[in-house]
Amino acid sequence: MSKKIIQQQQRLLNLIQLLLILLLLFLHLLQLLQLFQLLLLLRLLRLLLQLLLQLLLQLLLLLLLLLQLLLLLLVLLILLLLLLLLLLLLLLLLLLLLLLPILLLLLLLLLLLLLLLLLLLLLLPLLLQQLLLLLLAGYADTLITDGTSIPDNNKSHAREVSSSAFCIYVMFCFQTRNIVWSIKGIVLRIAE
């Protein structure tokens, strides 16, 4: 009986040892799996990093392309602005060429108006003097012609007025070179 018990105990021990060995193997396998998973994760991370780098490179390339496009657009805009400026200059030149005769005519008209104004300003005192003398001469003419019809008691006063009017009248006649008027005044004075 004791031998059987011992044998059974040994078998149990062997079984336990075997189970322990199996358990250890399983644990090793788990460790190997974990290592393999780690390796896989590392590879995945490496791939992800490569993809990220590629994406970054592509983004940089896109940015460079965008910058080139922007530069091209700026150059095109500058060229368009220059063309517009050239067109505006050409239009201005054409307008000046078209309006040049009209501008010259306007300048000539302005010069003629200025000359006329200067002539008027120069002749204005002479014209005013002639007008004043003409009015005085008309007044003197009426006094001289009306002096003969004055009564005898007022003859002295009429002669003084007519003599002063006669002087104004003769001065006007000689100044305007109107000999007929001056002769008429002298004849009327003698007749008086």
C-alpha positions in Angstrom: 0.0 0.0 0.0 2.7 2.3 0.8 4.4 1.7 -2.5 1.2 2.4 -4.3 0.7 5.7 -2.4 4.2 6.6 -3.2 3.8 5.8 -6.8 0.6 7.8 -7.0 2.3 10.7 -5.3 5.1 10.6 -7.8 2.7 10.5 -10.6 0.9 13.5 -9.2 4.2 15.3 -8.8 5.1 14.4 -12.4 1.8 15.7 -13.5 2.3 18.8 -11.6 5.7 19.2 -13.0 4.4 18.7 -16.4 1.7 21.2 -15.9 4.2 23.7 -14.6 6.4 23.1 -17.6 3.4 23.6 -19.8 2.5 26.7 -18.0 6.1 28.0 -18.3 6.0 27.3 -22.0 2.7 29.0 -22.3 4.2 32.0 -20.5 7.1 32.0 -22.8 4.8 31.9 -25.8 3.0 34.8 -24.4 6.2 36.7 -24.0 7.1 35.8 -27.5 3.8 37.0 -28.7 4.2 40.2 -26.9 7.6 40.7 -28.4 6.2 40.0 -31.8 3.4 42.4 -31.2 6.0 45.0 -30.1 7.9 44.4 -33.3 4.7 44.7 -35.3 3.9 47.9 -33.5 7.4 49.2 -34.1 7.0 48.4 -37.8 3.6 50.1 -37.9 5.0 53.1 -36.2 7.8 53.2 -38.7 5.4 53.0 -41.5 3.3 55.7 -40.0 6.3 57.9 -39.6 7.2 57.3 -43.2 3.7 58.1 -44.3 3.7 61.3 -42.2 7.0 62.3 -43.7 5.7 61.7 -47.2 2.6 63.7 -46.4 4.7 66.5 -45.1 6.9 66.4 -48.2 3.8 66.5 -50.4 2.4 69.4 -48.4 5.6 71.3 -48.8 5.5 70.6 -52.5 2.0 71.9 -52.6 2.9 75.0 -50.8 5.8 75.6 -53.2 3.4 75.2 -56.1 1.0 77.6 -54.5 3.7 80.1 -54.0 4.8 79.7 -57.6 1.2 80.2 -58.7 0.9 83.3 -56.5 4.1 84.7 -58.0 2.8 84.1 -61.5 -0.5 85.8 -60.6 1.4 88.8 -59.2 3.5 89.0 -62.3 0.4 88.8 -64.5 -1.3 91.5 -62.4 1.7 93.7 -62.8 1.7 93.2 -66.5 -2.0 93.9 -66.7 -1.5 97.1 -64.8 1.3 98.1 -67.0 -0.8 97.5 -70.1 -3.6 99.5 -68.6 -1.3 102.3 -67.9 0.0 102.2 -71.4 -3.5 102.2 -72.8 -4.4 105.2 -70.6 -1.3 107.1 -71.8 -2.2 106.3 -75.4 -5.8 107.5 -74.8 -4.5 110.7 -73.2 -2.2 111.3 -76.1 -5.0 110.7 -78.6 -7.2 113.0 -76.7 -4.5 115.7 -76.6 -3.9 115.3 -80.3 -7.6 115.6 -81.0 -8.2 118.5 -78.6 -5.0 120.3 -79.6 -6.7 122.5 -82.3 -9.6 123.3 -80.1 -7.3 124.2 -77.3 -5.3 126.4 -79.6 -8.4 128.1 -80.8 -9.5 128.7 -77.2 -6.1 130.1 -76.4 -6.3 132.4 -79.4 -9.8 133.5 -78.4 -8.6 134.2 -74.9 -5.7 136.2 -76.3 -8.0 138.2 -78.5 -10.4 138.9 -75.6 -7.5 140.0 -73.5 -6.3 142.3 -76.3 -9.8 143.8 -76.6 -10.0 144.3 -72.9 -6.6 146.1 -72.9 -7.7 148.3 -75.8 -10.9 149.1 -74.0 -9.0 150.0 -70.9 -6.7 152.1 -72.9 -9.4 153.9 -74.8 -11.9 154.2 -71.9 -10.6 157.6 -70.7 -10.6 159.0 -74.2 -14.1 157.7 -74.9 -15.3 159.1 -71.6 -13.7 162.5 -72.4 -15.3 162.5 -75.9 -18.7 161.6 -74.4 -18.4 164.4 -71.8 -17.4 166.9 -74.5 -20.2 165.7 -76.7 -22.7 166.3 -73.9 -21.2 169.7 -73.1 -21.2 170.6 -76.8 -24.9 169.7 -77.1 -25.7 171.7 -74.0 -23.6 174.6 -75.4 -25.4 174.4 -78.7 -28.8 174.7 -77.1 -27.6 177.7 -75.1 -26.1 179.4 -78.2 -29.2 178.8 -80.3 -31.5 179.9 -77.5 -29.5 183.0 -76.6 -31.0 185.1 -79.3 -34.6 184.7 -78.0 -33.9 186.0 -74.5 -35.4 189.4 -73.6 -33.3 192.6 -73.3 -33.4 192.8 -69.5 -31.7 189.3 -69.3 -29.2 189.9 -72.2 -26.1 190.3 -70.0 -26.8 187.1 -68.2 -27.5 185.2 -71.4 -24.3 186.6 -72.9 -22.2 185.3 -70.0 -23.8 181.8 -70.2 -23.5 181.7 -73.9 -19.9 182.8 -73.9 -18.9 180.1 -71.5 -20.9 177.5 -73.4 -19.3 178.9 -76.6 -15.8 178.2 -75.2 -16.8 174.6 -74.3 -18.3 174.1 -77.7 -15.3 175.5 -79.6 -12.9 173.4 -77.5 -14.9 170.2 -78.3 -15.1 171.1 -82.0 -11.3 171.7 -82.3 -10.5 168.7 -80.3 -12.6 166.4 -82.5 -11.4 168.2 -85.6 -15.0 169.0 -86.7 -14.4 172.2 -88.6 -18.1 172.6 -89.6 -19.2 172.7 -86.0 -16.5 175.2 -85.0 -17.3 177.5 -87.9 -21.0 177.3 -87.0 -20.2 178.3 -83.4 -18.0 181.2 -84.6 -20.7 182.4 -87.0 -23.4 182.2 -84.3 -21.1 184.2 -81.9 -20.5 186.9 -84.4 -24.2 187.1 -85.2 -25.0 187.5 -81.6 
